[in-house]
């Protein structure tokens, strides 16, 4: 029983290690920032929704971020006519599997599966690699089937490797270096990716912020009841003691 308990406690660490040794950058997202999530939704429908669906997310849920249904139809709906529809793609899964070797996954809960920091690092660590089918590779997800769809914005990076001698041992180090600039500066691209990740986190659990607000209100009400209960108890037992 003790060995089983230890194995269960270490399982998450093993799963993290299996994903690679790339150090993850902090996304520092804010799911209360509705404007950031709106910008991220626009990035998603323009660049991600061409291949990746979000079958558990309906367009009209974006009204919770302050958008009107007309704004959603005018700026975010390219694959559907009904604001109550889910975010589907036009391409068939069989075609995408033939083109990329694997069907692009649905992204409805990808942030809950991978985590915000992993997604933020992944979208910023693509580099050119002529040995792959797509011509791209990724530090966070080596040999990823997905090409770098945002390369025109970020620019092209290349992987620079060198061997260093440390304490009598040869250690190979690698880093990404700019090879061709994009239309955005590094700071602008990082903000765009942060907005996209912010939207993916929101999409994975749209009601999370509302539940937090409800929880705070409930705790506040319970704290008031606690004080009233204590005052009632003191008044009831005053004559007894």
DAKAFEN-V357304 format. One record per residue. SS is DSSP state (@ for helix, = for strand, . for the rest). Layout:
[[SS] [SS]]
This chain:
[[.] [@] [@] [@] [@] [@] [@] [@] [@] [@] [@] [@] [@] [@] [@] [@] [@] [@] [.] [.] [.] [.] [.] [.] [.] [.] [.] [.] [.] [.] [.] [.] [.] [@] [@] [@] [@] [@] [@] [@] [@] [@] [@] [@] [@] [@] [@] [@] [.] [.] [.] [.] [.] [=] [=] [=] [=] [=] [@] [@] [@] [@] [@] [@] [@] [.] [.] [.] [@] [@] [@] [@] [@] [@] [@] [.] [.] [.] [.] [.] [.] [.] [.] [.] [.] [=] [=] [.] [.] [.] [.] [.] [@] [@] [@] [@] [@] [@] [@] [@] [.] [.] [.] [.] [.] [.] [.] [.] [.] [@] [@] [@] [@] [@] [.] [@] [@] [@] [@] [@] [@] [@] [.] [.] [.] [=] [=] [=] [.] [.] [.] [.] [.] [.] [.] [=] [=] [=] [.] [.] [.] [.] [.] [.] [.] [.] [.] [.] [.] [.] [@] [@] [@] [@] [=] [=] [=] [=] [=] [=] [=] [=] [=] [=] [=] [=] [.] [.] [=] [=] [=] [=] [=] [=] [=] [=] [=] [=] [=] [=] [=] [.] [.] [.] [.] [@] [@] [@] [@] [@] [@] [@] [@] [@] [@] [@] [@] [@] [@] [@] [@] [@] [@] [@] [.] [.] [.] [@] [@] [@] [@] [@] [@] [@] [@] [@] [@] [@] [@] [@] [@] [@] [@] [@] [@] [@] [@] [@] [@] [@] [@] [@] [@] [@] [@] [@] [@] [.] [.] [.] [.]]
